[in-house]
């Protein structure tokens, strides 16, 4: 009886691990789309609304869910504090604090850090150009993430179940 309960628990745990890994593959393209949407909103606020950067970041937060919204929210709150930090420093701090909560990889982080070095120090047109460049780079990363999702999502689920089944067979 105890072996059966243990086998069921091992099967359940292995299956959940596989499904959790598959969820990460599914979350990455979704978060990249959310990030691209937020950057488009930021571009609109800067380009057409002539909105100051902290306020534009705060408005972009309303269009996207967590954890991507945390980067924009943290940057806006740090810019509003009177610590004397530049936009680039606030942006880097916010990205480093929030990045572990996302499903995104280092390539996307590099794109965002590069964008942060250009925002806030140039004129409106130059900032829009840098945002559009970041959007193009994130689009290619999103395409790669979709390919990875199609390739590895089902495999992760199957591998979790099969590994758990192997452990159960070895237990018995």
VMD Tcl script that builds the backbone (N, CA, C; Angstrom):
set m [mol new atoms 516]
animate dup $m
set s [atomselect $m all]
$s set {name element resname resid chain x y z} {
  {N N UNK 1 A 0.816 -1.193 0.000}
  {CA C UNK 1 A 0.000 0.000 0.000}
  {C C UNK 1 A 0.860 1.258 0.000}
  {N N UNK 2 A 1.918 1.249 0.813}
  {CA C UNK 2 A 2.791 2.418 0.883}
  {C C UNK 2 A 3.533 2.608 -0.430}
  {N N UNK 3 A 3.913 1.485 -1.082}
  {CA C UNK 3 A 4.596 1.591 -2.373}
  {C C UNK 3 A 3.690 2.208 -3.430}
  {N N UNK 4 A 2.422 1.858 -3.389}
  {CA C UNK 4 A 1.481 2.412 -4.367}
  {C C UNK 4 A 1.314 3.910 -4.149}
  {N N UNK 5 A 1.176 4.326 -2.907}
  {CA C UNK 5 A 1.049 5.754 -2.600}
  {C C UNK 5 A 2.319 6.494 -3.010}
  {N N UNK 6 A 3.482 5.908 -2.718}
  {CA C UNK 6 A 4.750 6.518 -3.117}
  {C C UNK 6 A 4.876 6.619 -4.629}
  {N N UNK 7 A 4.447 5.563 -5.340}
  {CA C UNK 7 A 4.505 5.574 -6.802}
  {C C UNK 7 A 3.605 6.655 -7.376}
  {N N UNK 8 A 2.416 6.788 -6.809}
  {CA C UNK 8 A 1.491 7.824 -7.276}
  {C C UNK 8 A 2.072 9.212 -7.021}
  {N N UNK 9 A 2.677 9.409 -5.861}
  {CA C UNK 9 A 3.273 10.704 -5.542}
  {C C UNK 9 A 4.448 11.022 -6.465}
  {N N UNK 10 A 5.271 10.023 -6.764}
  {CA C UNK 10 A 6.402 10.237 -7.677}
  {C C UNK 10 A 5.889 10.568 -9.071}
  {N N UNK 11 A 4.871 9.841 -9.540}
  {CA C UNK 11 A 4.278 10.135 -10.847}
  {C C UNK 11 A 3.701 11.546 -10.889}
  {N N UNK 12 A 3.012 11.922 -9.827}
  {CA C UNK 12 A 2.428 13.263 -9.765}
  {C C UNK 12 A 3.518 14.334 -9.769}
  {N N UNK 13 A 4.552 14.141 -8.969}
  {CA C UNK 13 A 5.637 15.129 -8.886}
  {C C UNK 13 A 6.374 15.254 -10.217}
  {N N UNK 14 A 6.679 14.135 -10.852}
  {CA C UNK 14 A 7.360 14.185 -12.142}
  {C C UNK 14 A 6.515 14.860 -13.205}
  {N N UNK 15 A 5.230 14.563 -13.203}
  {CA C UNK 15 A 4.321 15.194 -14.156}
  {C C UNK 15 A 4.254 16.697 -13.926}
  {N N UNK 16 A 4.171 17.116 -12.686}
  {CA C UNK 16 A 4.094 18.550 -12.386}
  {C C UNK 16 A 5.391 19.270 -12.757}
  {N N UNK 17 A 6.521 18.621 -12.547}
  {CA C UNK 17 A 7.796 19.231 -12.941}
  {C C UNK 17 A 7.834 19.427 -14.450}
  {N N UNK 18 A 7.393 18.433 -15.202}
  {CA C UNK 18 A 7.353 18.553 -16.654}
  {C C UNK 18 A 6.406 19.648 -17.114}
  {N N UNK 19 A 5.237 19.741 -16.489}
  {CA C UNK 19 A 4.276 20.770 -16.862}
  {C C UNK 19 A 4.761 22.162 -16.460}
  {N N UNK 20 A 5.482 22.244 -15.343}
  {CA C UNK 20 A 6.027 23.540 -14.925}
  {C C UNK 20 A 7.084 24.016 -15.917}
  {N N UNK 21 A 7.942 23.124 -16.369}
  {CA C UNK 21 A 8.952 23.493 -17.358}
  {C C UNK 21 A 8.283 23.895 -18.673}
  {N N UNK 22 A 7.234 23.189 -19.064}
  {CA C UNK 22 A 6.498 23.533 -20.285}
  {C C UNK 22 A 5.846 24.905 -20.151}
  {N N UNK 23 A 5.384 25.242 -18.956}
  {CA C UNK 23 A 4.780 26.555 -18.732}
  {C C UNK 23 A 5.797 27.677 -18.913}
  {N N UNK 24 A 7.047 27.421 -18.566}
  {CA C UNK 24 A 8.087 28.427 -18.779}
  {C C UNK 24 A 8.307 28.669 -20.259}
  {N N UNK 25 A 8.274 27.594 -21.052}
  {CA C UNK 25 A 8.414 27.761 -22.498}
  {C C UNK 25 A 7.236 28.532 -23.082}
  {N N UNK 26 A 6.057 28.377 -22.509}
  {CA C UNK 26 A 4.874 29.088 -22.986}
  {C C UNK 26 A 4.855 30.538 -22.500}
  {N N UNK 27 A 5.437 30.803 -21.341}
  {CA C UNK 27 A 5.397 32.151 -20.766}
  {C C UNK 27 A 6.338 33.120 -21.472}
  {N N UNK 28 A 7.443 32.635 -21.982}
  {CA C UNK 28 A 8.442 33.528 -22.580}
  {C C UNK 28 A 7.895 34.301 -23.778}
  {N N UNK 29 A 7.274 33.671 -24.776}
  {CA C UNK 29 A 6.740 34.466 -25.884}
  {C C UNK 29 A 5.645 35.439 -25.437}
  {N N UNK 30 A 4.826 35.020 -24.478}
  {CA C UNK 30 A 3.766 35.892 -23.977}
  {C C UNK 30 A 4.359 37.129 -23.299}
  {N N UNK 31 A 5.384 36.937 -22.481}
  {CA C UNK 31 A 6.003 38.067 -21.806}
  {C C UNK 31 A 6.731 38.979 -22.785}
  {N N UNK 32 A 7.296 38.399 -23.828}
  {CA C UNK 32 A 7.944 39.237 -24.848}
  {C C UNK 32 A 6.916 40.084 -25.587}
  {N N UNK 33 A 5.734 39.533 -25.861}
  {CA C UNK 33 A 4.666 40.325 -26.484}
  {C C UNK 33 A 4.223 41.443 -25.555}
  {N N UNK 34 A 4.108 41.131 -24.272}
  {CA C UNK 34 A 3.720 42.154 -23.297}
  {C C UNK 34 A 4.762 43.266 -23.226}
  {N N UNK 35 A 6.017 42.880 -23.238}
  {CA C UNK 35 A 7.103 43.858 -23.204}
  {C C UNK 35 A 7.083 44.733 -24.450}
  {N N UNK 36 A 6.875 44.126 -25.604}
  {CA C UNK 36 A 6.798 44.887 -26.849}
  {C C UNK 36 A 5.617 45.851 -26.809}
  {N N UNK 37 A 4.503 45.403 -26.274}
  {CA C UNK 37 A 3.330 46.277 -26.157}
  {C C UNK 37 A 3.622 47.470 -25.241}
  {N N UNK 38 A 4.299 47.204 -24.150}
  {CA C UNK 38 A 4.642 48.295 -23.225}
  {C C UNK 38 A 5.604 49.288 -23.882}
  {N N UNK 39 A 6.564 48.780 -24.650}
  {CA C UNK 39 A 7.499 49.680 -25.337}
  {C C UNK 39 A 6.788 50.489 -26.414}
  {N N UNK 40 A 5.803 49.897 -27.084}
  {CA C UNK 40 A 5.019 50.659 -28.059}
  {C C UNK 40 A 4.223 51.752 -27.367}
  {N N UNK 41 A 3.699 51.439 -26.209}
  {CA C UNK 41 A 2.962 52.445 -25.434}
  {C C UNK 41 A 3.907 53.560 -24.989}
  {N N UNK 42 A 5.109 53.180 -24.577}
  {CA C UNK 42 A 6.112 54.166 -24.179}
  {C C UNK 42 A 6.487 55.050 -25.364}
  {N N UNK 43 A 6.637 54.446 -26.529}
  {CA C UNK 43 A 6.945 55.211 -27.745}
  {C C UNK 43 A 5.838 56.210 -28.049}
  {N N UNK 44 A 4.590 55.793 -27.918}
  {CA C UNK 44 A 3.458 56.684 -28.159}
  {C C UNK 44 A 3.440 57.830 -27.167}
  {N N UNK 45 A 3.680 57.523 -25.896}
  {CA C UNK 45 A 3.679 58.568 -24.870}
  {C C UNK 45 A 4.783 59.595 -25.118}
  {N N UNK 46 A 5.949 59.112 -25.511}
  {CA C UNK 46 A 7.071 60.026 -25.750}
  {C C UNK 46 A 6.872 60.800 -27.048}
  {N N UNK 47 A 6.467 60.076 -28.101}
  {CA C UNK 47 A 6.396 60.680 -29.422}
  {C C UNK 47 A 5.220 61.601 -29.632}
  {N N UNK 48 A 4.042 61.193 -29.202}
  {CA C UNK 48 A 2.842 61.962 -29.501}
  {C C UNK 48 A 2.301 62.713 -28.299}
  {N N UNK 49 A 2.527 62.180 -27.119}
  {CA C UNK 49 A 1.997 62.822 -25.925}
  {C C UNK 49 A 2.956 63.791 -25.282}
  {N N UNK 50 A 4.212 63.787 -25.730}
  {CA C UNK 50 A 5.251 64.636 -25.134}
  {C C UNK 50 A 5.283 64.456 -23.617}
  {N N UNK 51 A 5.076 63.238 -23.183}
  {CA C UNK 51 A 5.003 62.920 -21.763}
  {C C UNK 51 A 6.410 62.743 -21.208}
  {N N UNK 52 A 6.690 63.319 -20.036}
  {CA C UNK 52 A 7.996 63.085 -19.405}
  {C C UNK 52 A 8.197 61.596 -19.122}
  {N N UNK 53 A 9.438 61.173 -19.125}
  {CA C UNK 53 A 9.775 59.756 -19.042}
  {C C UNK 53 A 9.209 59.047 -17.801}
  {N N UNK 54 A 9.325 59.601 -16.598}
  {CA C UNK 54 A 8.751 58.876 -15.440}
  {C C UNK 54 A 7.241 58.670 -15.571}
  {N N UNK 55 A 6.551 59.681 -16.064}
  {CA C UNK 55 A 5.104 59.564 -16.232}
  {C C UNK 55 A 4.752 58.596 -17.361}
  {N N UNK 56 A 5.542 58.617 -18.438}
  {CA C UNK 56 A 5.309 57.690 -19.554}
  {C C UNK 56 A 5.507 56.246 -19.100}
  {N N UNK 57 A 6.509 56.000 -18.272}
  {CA C UNK 57 A 6.733 54.651 -17.735}
  {C C UNK 57 A 5.561 54.218 -16.857}
  {N N UNK 58 A 5.082 55.141 -16.029}
  {CA C UNK 58 A 3.964 54.820 -15.146}
  {C C UNK 58 A 2.698 54.522 -15.945}
  {N N UNK 59 A 2.482 55.216 -17.040}
  {CA C UNK 59 A 1.304 54.947 -17.875}
  {C C UNK 59 A 1.432 53.631 -18.625}
  {N N UNK 60 A 2.634 53.264 -19.012}
  {CA C UNK 60 A 2.844 52.010 -19.738}
  {C C UNK 60 A 2.558 50.802 -18.855}
  {N N UNK 61 A 2.664 50.970 -17.550}
  {CA C UNK 61 A 2.441 49.872 -16.605}
  {C C UNK 61 A 1.000 49.386 -16.657}
  {N N UNK 62 A 0.068 50.285 -16.923}
  {CA C UNK 62 A -1.347 49.919 -16.875}
  {C C UNK 62 A -1.753 48.973 -17.999}
  {N N UNK 63 A -0.949 48.856 -19.026}
  {CA C UNK 63 A -1.320 48.029 -20.164}
  {C C UNK 63 A -0.794 46.607 -20.082}
  {N N UNK 64 A 0.073 46.315 -19.129}
  {CA C UNK 64 A 0.694 44.985 -19.079}
  {C C UNK 64 A 0.598 44.400 -17.676}
  {N N UNK 65 A 0.535 43.077 -17.588}
  {CA C UNK 65 A 0.498 42.424 -16.278}
  {C C UNK 65 A 1.906 42.198 -15.727}
  {N N UNK 66 A 1.947 41.740 -14.506}
  {CA C UNK 66 A 3.214 41.358 -13.879}
  {C C UNK 66 A 3.761 40.127 -14.566}
  {N N UNK 67 A 4.995 39.827 -14.537}
  {CA C UNK 67 A 6.118 40.486 -13.895}
  {C C UNK 67 A 6.778 41.568 -14.752}
  {N N UNK 68 A 6.337 41.685 -16.016}
  {CA C UNK 68 A 6.951 42.659 -16.917}
  {C C UNK 68 A 6.663 44.082 -16.442}
  {N N UNK 69 A 5.483 44.317 -15.900}
  {CA C UNK 69 A 5.115 45.647 -15.429}
  {C C UNK 69 A 6.017 46.119 -14.297}
  {N N UNK 70 A 6.580 45.188 -13.539}
  {CA C UNK 70 A 7.440 45.554 -12.415}
  {C C UNK 70 A 8.670 46.332 -12.828}
  {N N UNK 71 A 9.211 46.025 -13.999}
  {CA C UNK 71 A 10.395 46.748 -14.484}
  {C C UNK 71 A 10.051 48.217 -14.682}
  {N N UNK 72 A 8.930 48.486 -15.328}
  {CA C UNK 72 A 8.526 49.862 -15.594}
  {C C UNK 72 A 8.116 50.579 -14.313}
  {N N UNK 73 A 7.400 49.867 -13.455}
  {CA C UNK 73 A 6.950 50.467 -12.195}
  {C C UNK 73 A 8.137 50.829 -11.300}
  {N N UNK 74 A 9.087 49.912 -11.169}
  {CA C UNK 74 A 10.258 50.175 -10.325}
  {C C UNK 74 A 11.094 51.321 -10.883}
  {N N UNK 75 A 11.251 51.373 -12.194}
  {CA C UNK 75 A 12.027 52.458 -12.793}
  {C C UNK 75 A 11.344 53.798 -12.543}
  {N N UNK 76 A 10.033 53.850 -12.751}
  {CA C UNK 76 A 9.297 55.103 -12.542}
  {C C UNK 76 A 9.366 55.553 -11.089}
  {N N UNK 77 A 9.233 54.619 -10.160}
  {CA C UNK 77 A 9.275 54.999 -8.742}
  {C C UNK 77 A 10.670 55.462 -8.333}
  {N N UNK 78 A 11.711 54.834 -8.877}
  {CA C UNK 78 A 13.070 55.264 -8.546}
  {C C UNK 78 A 13.398 56.617 -9.166}
  {N N UNK 79 A 12.844 56.892 -10.340}
  {CA C UNK 79 A 13.071 58.202 -10.958}
  {C C UNK 79 A 12.387 59.311 -10.165}
  {N N UNK 80 A 11.237 58.979 -9.586}
  {CA C UNK 80 A 10.509 59.984 -8.811}
  {C C UNK 80 A 11.142 60.225 -7.442}
  {N N UNK 81 A 11.878 59.234 -6.927}
  {CA C UNK 81 A 12.595 59.438 -5.663}
  {C C UNK 81 A 13.720 60.436 -5.900}
  {N N UNK 82 A 14.147 61.064 -4.858}
  {CA C UNK 82 A 15.195 62.079 -4.992}
  {C C UNK 82 A 16.555 61.514 -4.618}
  {N N UNK 83 A 16.932 60.402 -5.259}
  {CA C UNK 83 A 18.227 59.799 -4.987}
  {C C UNK 83 A 19.302 60.343 -5.914}
  {N N UNK 84 A 18.921 61.034 -6.950}
  {CA C UNK 84 A 19.891 61.595 -7.885}
  {C C UNK 84 A 20.428 60.589 -8.880}
  {N N UNK 85 A 19.720 59.469 -9.081}
  {CA C UNK 85 A 20.166 58.471 -10.028}
  {C C UNK 85 A 19.745 58.855 -11.449}
  {N N UNK 86 A 20.549 58.464 -12.409}
  {CA C UNK 86 A 20.184 58.699 -13.806}
  {C C UNK 86 A 19.145 57.665 -14.227}
  {N N UNK 87 A 18.543 57.907 -15.399}
  {CA C UNK 87 A 17.564 56.949 -15.894}
  {C C UNK 87 A 18.206 55.591 -16.114}
  {N N UNK 88 A 19.388 55.582 -16.690}
  {CA C UNK 88 A 20.059 54.320 -16.973}
  {C C UNK 88 A 20.299 53.526 -15.692}
  {N N UNK 89 A 20.720 54.179 -14.623}
  {CA C UNK 89 A 20.947 53.482 -13.350}
  {C C UNK 89 A 19.635 52.923 -12.786}
  {N N UNK 90 A 18.575 53.726 -12.834}
  {CA C UNK 90 A 17.270 53.262 -12.345}
  {C C UNK 90 A 16.761 52.080 -13.172}
  {N N UNK 91 A 16.935 52.166 -14.475}
  {CA C UNK 91 A 16.501 51.116 -15.396}
  {C C UNK 91 A 17.240 49.810 -15.110}
  {N N UNK 92 A 18.562 49.901 -14.941}
  {CA C UNK 92 A 19.368 48.707 -14.666}
  {C C UNK 92 A 19.007 48.083 -13.326}
  {N N UNK 93 A 18.795 48.910 -12.326}
  {CA C UNK 93 A 18.403 48.395 -11.007}
  {C C UNK 93 A 17.071 47.670 -11.097}
  {N N UNK 94 A 16.109 48.277 -11.779}
  {CA C UNK 94 A 14.779 47.674 -11.902}
  {C C UNK 94 A 14.840 46.362 -12.677}
  {N N UNK 95 A 15.612 46.331 -13.752}
  {CA C UNK 95 A 15.722 45.099 -14.541}
  {C C UNK 95 A 16.381 44.001 -13.717}
  {N N UNK 96 A 17.455 44.341 -13.031}
  {CA C UNK 96 A 18.148 43.324 -12.224}
  {C C UNK 96 A 17.279 42.800 -11.086}
  {N N UNK 97 A 16.440 43.660 -10.518}
  {CA C UNK 97 A 15.562 43.224 -9.429}
  {C C UNK 97 A 14.438 42.327 -9.931}
  {N N UNK 98 A 13.889 42.632 -11.095}
  {CA C UNK 98 A 12.701 41.938 -11.585}
  {C C UNK 98 A 12.998 40.756 -12.503}
  {N N UNK 99 A 14.198 40.668 -13.039}
  {CA C UNK 99 A 14.466 39.715 -14.110}
  {C C UNK 99 A 14.260 38.258 -13.700}
  {N N UNK 100 A 14.592 37.928 -12.470}
  {CA C UNK 100 A 14.449 36.535 -12.039}
  {C C UNK 100 A 12.982 36.102 -11.985}
  {N N UNK 101 A 12.067 37.037 -11.946}
  {CA C UNK 101 A 10.640 36.710 -11.895}
  {C C UNK 101 A 10.050 36.476 -13.283}
  {N N UNK 102 A 10.802 36.812 -14.319}
  {CA C UNK 102 A 10.308 36.631 -15.676}
  {C C UNK 102 A 10.796 35.306 -16.249}
  {N N UNK 103 A 10.220 34.943 -17.385}
  {CA C UNK 103 A 10.649 33.741 -18.098}
  {C C UNK 103 A 11.611 34.099 -19.231}
  {N N UNK 104 A 11.991 35.358 -19.317}
  {CA C UNK 104 A 12.849 35.811 -20.405}
  {C C UNK 104 A 14.308 35.450 -20.140}
  {N N UNK 105 A 15.076 35.469 -21.225}
  {CA C UNK 105 A 16.479 35.062 -21.152}
  {C C UNK 105 A 17.398 36.276 -21.218}
  {N N UNK 106 A 18.698 36.008 -21.193}
  {CA C UNK 106 A 19.695 37.073 -21.162}
  {C C UNK 106 A 19.711 37.917 -22.431}
  {N N UNK 107 A 19.329 37.346 -23.577}
  {CA C UNK 107 A 19.311 38.131 -24.819}
  {C C UNK 107 A 18.352 39.313 -24.704}
  {N N UNK 108 A 17.180 39.063 -24.135}
  {CA C UNK 108 A 16.206 40.139 -23.955}
  {C C UNK 108 A 16.703 41.156 -22.927}
  {N N UNK 109 A 17.388 40.677 -21.932}
  {CA C UNK 109 A 17.924 41.577 -20.909}
  {C C UNK 109 A 18.947 42.528 -21.523}
  {N N UNK 110 A 19.789 42.001 -22.405}
  {CA C UNK 110 A 20.797 42.837 -23.074}
  {C C UNK 110 A 20.121 43.902 -23.919}
  {N N UNK 111 A 19.052 43.528 -24.621}
  {CA C UNK 111 A 18.322 44.493 -25.449}
  {C C UNK 111 A 17.766 45.614 -24.581}
  {N N UNK 112 A 17.176 45.255 -23.453}
  {CA C UNK 112 A 16.595 46.269 -22.569}
  {C C UNK 112 A 17.661 47.150 -21.919}
  {N N UNK 113 A 18.780 46.559 -21.528}
  {CA C UNK 113 A 19.851 47.364 -20.936}
  {C C UNK 113 A 20.426 48.341 -21.954}
  {N N UNK 114 A 20.541 47.896 -23.195}
  {CA C UNK 114 A 21.024 48.779 -24.258}
  {C C UNK 114 A 20.031 49.914 -24.504}
  {N N UNK 115 A 18.754 49.603 -24.447}
  {CA C UNK 115 A 17.728 50.635 -24.603}
  {C C UNK 115 A 17.804 51.644 -23.464}
  {N N UNK 116 A 18.018 51.154 -22.260}
  {CA C UNK 116 A 18.095 52.038 -21.096}
  {C C UNK 116 A 19.238 53.024 -21.172}
  {N N UNK 117 A 20.304 52.650 -21.872}
  {CA C UNK 117 A 21.429 53.577 -21.996}
  {C C UNK 117 A 21.129 54.712 -22.959}
  {N N UNK 118 A 20.088 54.561 -23.782}
  {CA C UNK 118 A 19.761 55.604 -24.768}
  {C C UNK 118 A 18.581 56.470 -24.338}
  {N N UNK 119 A 17.710 55.943 -23.502}
  {CA C UNK 119 A 16.532 56.715 -23.084}
  {C C UNK 119 A 16.913 57.744 -22.031}
  {N N UNK 120 A 16.265 58.853 -22.098}
  {CA C UNK 120 A 16.456 59.884 -21.089}
  {C C UNK 120 A 17.632 60.808 -21.316}
  {N N UNK 121 A 18.504 60.506 -22.287}
  {CA C UNK 121 A 19.672 61.375 -22.499}
  {C C UNK 121 A 19.676 62.004 -23.884}
  {N N UNK 122 A 18.692 61.652 -24.702}
  {CA C UNK 122 A 18.675 62.185 -26.057}
  {C C UNK 122 A 17.328 62.844 -26.332}
  {N N UNK 123 A 17.201 63.401 -27.533}
  {CA C UNK 123 A 15.943 64.059 -27.864}
  {C C UNK 123 A 14.859 63.030 -28.162}
  {N N UNK 124 A 13.653 63.516 -28.335}
  {CA C UNK 124 A 12.486 62.667 -28.502}
  {C C UNK 124 A 12.603 61.737 -29.715}
  {N N UNK 125 A 13.047 62.274 -30.841}
  {CA C UNK 125 A 13.165 61.463 -32.058}
  {C C UNK 125 A 14.196 60.347 -31.898}
  {N N UNK 126 A 15.299 60.645 -31.257}
  {CA C UNK 126 A 16.330 59.634 -31.047}
  {C C UNK 126 A 15.835 58.539 -30.099}
  {N N UNK 127 A 15.086 58.922 -29.084}
  {CA C UNK 127 A 14.533 57.936 -28.162}
  {C C UNK 127 A 13.552 57.009 -28.880}
  {N N UNK 128 A 12.747 57.573 -29.769}
  {CA C UNK 128 A 11.795 56.773 -30.538}
  {C C UNK 128 A 12.545 55.784 -31.437}
  {N N UNK 129 A 13.637 56.230 -32.046}
  {CA C UNK 129 A 14.436 55.335 -32.896}
  {C C UNK 129 A 15.007 54.171 -32.084}
  {N N UNK 130 A 15.482 54.465 -30.886}
  {CA C UNK 130 A 16.040 53.409 -30.034}
  {C C UNK 130 A 14.945 52.442 -29.571}
  {N N UNK 131 A 13.762 52.950 -29.287}
  {CA C UNK 131 A 12.655 52.077 -28.890}
  {C C UNK 131 A 12.271 51.174 -30.052}
  {N N UNK 132 A 12.215 51.728 -31.256}
  {CA C UNK 132 A 11.865 50.915 -32.439}
  {C C UNK 132 A 12.919 49.848 -32.709}
  {N N UNK 133 A 14.181 50.191 -32.517}
  {CA C UNK 133 A 15.242 49.198 -32.682}
  {C C UNK 133 A 15.088 48.074 -31.656}
  {N N UNK 134 A 14.793 48.435 -30.417}
  {CA C UNK 134 A 14.583 47.428 -29.376}
  {C C UNK 134 A 13.373 46.555 -29.716}
  {N N UNK 135 A 12.322 47.159 -30.275}
  {CA C UNK 135 A 11.146 46.388 -30.668}
  {C C UNK 135 A 11.476 45.377 -31.752}
  {N N UNK 136 A 12.298 45.774 -32.710}
  {CA C UNK 136 A 12.709 44.848 -33.771}
  {C C UNK 136 A 13.519 43.682 -33.196}
  {N N UNK 137 A 14.420 43.994 -32.285}
  {CA C UNK 137 A 15.232 42.940 -31.673}
  {C C UNK 137 A 14.376 42.007 -30.822}
  {N N UNK 138 A 13.415 42.576 -30.107}
  {CA C UNK 138 A 12.532 41.748 -29.283}
  {C C UNK 138 A 11.605 40.895 -30.152}
  {N N UNK 139 A 11.244 41.396 -31.325}
  {CA C UNK 139 A 10.419 40.620 -32.248}
  {C C UNK 139 A 11.165 39.366 -32.703}
  {N N UNK 140 A 12.448 39.515 -33.018}
  {CA C UNK 140 A 13.221 38.340 -33.425}
  {C C UNK 140 A 13.389 37.367 -32.258}
  {N N UNK 141 A 13.542 37.887 -31.052}
  {CA C UNK 141 A 13.623 37.021 -29.873}
  {C C UNK 141 A 12.289 36.313 -29.622}
  {N N UNK 142 A 11.191 37.016 -29.874}
  {CA C UNK 142 A 9.871 36.398 -29.707}
  {C C UNK 142 A 9.674 35.260 -30.706}
  {N N UNK 143 A 10.128 35.463 -31.942}
  {CA C UNK 143 A 10.033 34.397 -32.945}
  {C C UNK 143 A 10.843 33.173 -32.508}
  {N N UNK 144 A 12.041 33.417 -31.991}
  {CA C UNK 144 A 12.869 32.307 -31.501}
  {C C UNK 144 A 12.208 31.632 -30.300}
  {N N UNK 145 A 11.576 32.414 -29.448}
  {CA C UNK 145 A 10.895 31.846 -28.277}
  {C C UNK 145 A 9.707 30.995 -28.698}
  {N N UNK 146 A 9.001 31.419 -29.739}
  {CA C UNK 146 A 7.887 30.621 -30.240}
  {C C UNK 146 A 8.375 29.291 -30.814}
  {N N UNK 147 A 9.510 29.348 -31.513}
  {CA C UNK 147 A 10.093 28.108 -32.041}
  {C C UNK 147 A 10.483 27.174 -30.893}
  {N N UNK 148 A 11.113 27.735 -29.863}
  {CA C UNK 148 A 11.488 26.930 -28.700}
  {C C UNK 148 A 10.257 26.345 -28.018}
  {N N UNK 149 A 9.206 27.140 -27.939}
  {CA C UNK 149 A 7.974 26.657 -27.320}
  {C C UNK 149 A 7.417 25.483 -28.104}
  {N N UNK 150 A 7.339 25.616 -29.417}
  {CA C UNK 150 A 6.826 24.530 -30.240}
  {C C UNK 150 A 7.684 23.288 -30.168}
  {N N UNK 151 A 8.973 23.492 -30.043}
  {CA C UNK 151 A 9.913 22.379 -30.043}
  {C C UNK 151 A 9.986 21.678 -28.685}
  {N N UNK 152 A 9.986 22.451 -27.605}
  {CA C UNK 152 A 10.302 21.876 -26.296}
  {C C UNK 152 A 9.134 21.761 -25.324}
  {N N UNK 153 A 8.010 22.420 -25.583}
  {CA C UNK 153 A 6.920 22.402 -24.612}
  {C C UNK 153 A 6.341 20.993 -24.450}
  {N N UNK 154 A 5.990 20.363 -25.554}
  {CA C UNK 154 A 5.415 19.023 -25.476}
  {C C UNK 154 A 6.449 18.019 -24.968}
  {N N UNK 155 A 7.700 18.221 -25.385}
  {CA C UNK 155 A 8.756 17.319 -24.943}
  {C C UNK 155 A 8.942 17.396 -23.421}
  {N N UNK 156 A 8.848 18.573 -22.847}
  {CA C UNK 156 A 9.008 18.726 -21.400}
  {C C UNK 156 A 7.918 17.993 -20.639}
  {N N UNK 157 A 6.696 18.113 -21.139}
  {CA C UNK 157 A 5.593 17.404 -20.485}
  {C C UNK 157 A 5.824 15.895 -20.535}
  {N N UNK 158 A 6.157 15.412 -21.718}
  {CA C UNK 158 A 6.375 13.971 -21.882}
  {C C UNK 158 A 7.558 13.485 -21.061}
  {N N UNK 159 A 8.624 14.271 -21.057}
  {CA C UNK 159 A 9.816 13.878 -20.320}
  {C C UNK 159 A 9.553 13.811 -18.819}
  {N N UNK 160 A 8.761 14.713 -18.294}
  {CA C UNK 160 A 8.416 14.673 -16.873}
  {C C UNK 160 A 7.651 13.413 -16.516}
  {N N UNK 161 A 6.678 13.066 -17.347}
  {CA C UNK 161 A 5.887 11.856 -17.095}
  {C C UNK 161 A 6.754 10.609 -17.230}
  {N N UNK 162 A 7.558 10.571 -18.297}
  {CA C UNK 162 A 8.377 9.380 -18.531}
  {C C UNK 162 A 9.463 9.195 -17.473}
  {N N UNK 163 A 10.067 10.285 -17.035}
  {CA C UNK 163 A 11.089 10.174 -15.989}
  {C C UNK 163 A 10.461 9.678 -14.685}
  {N N UNK 164 A 9.274 10.183 -14.372}
  {CA C UNK 164 A 8.587 9.720 -13.167}
  {C C UNK 164 A 8.215 8.245 -13.288}
  {N N UNK 165 A 7.772 7.843 -14.484}
  {CA C UNK 165 A 7.425 6.431 -14.691}
  {C C UNK 165 A 8.666 5.544 -14.539}
  {N N UNK 166 A 9.801 6.008 -15.034}
  {CA C UNK 166 A 11.047 5.249 -14.890}
  {C C UNK 166 A 11.415 5.087 -13.417}
  {N N UNK 167 A 11.278 6.137 -12.659}
  {CA C UNK 167 A 11.591 6.068 -11.218}
  {C C UNK 167 A 10.647 5.090 -10.515}
  {N N UNK 168 A 9.372 5.108 -10.904}
  {CA C UNK 168 A 8.410 4.189 -10.299}
  {C C UNK 168 A 8.769 2.742 -10.658}
  {N N UNK 169 A 9.147 2.515 -11.903}
  {CA C UNK 169 A 9.542 1.165 -12.315}
  {C C UNK 169 A 10.772 0.692 -11.534}
  {N N UNK 170 A 11.737 1.592 -11.349}
  {CA C UNK 170 A 12.934 1.232 -10.584}
  {C C UNK 170 A 12.622 1.006 -9.109}
  {N N UNK 171 A 11.619 1.682 -8.599}
  {CA C UNK 171 A 11.215 1.504 -7.197}
  {C C UNK 171 A 10.577 0.143 -6.976}
  {N N UNK 172 A 9.819 -0.294 -7.948}
  {CA C UNK 172 A 9.067 -1.549 -7.808}
  {C C UNK 172 A 9.983 -2.661 -8.154}
}
mol reanalyze $m
mol bondsrecalc $m
mol representation Tube
mol addrep $m
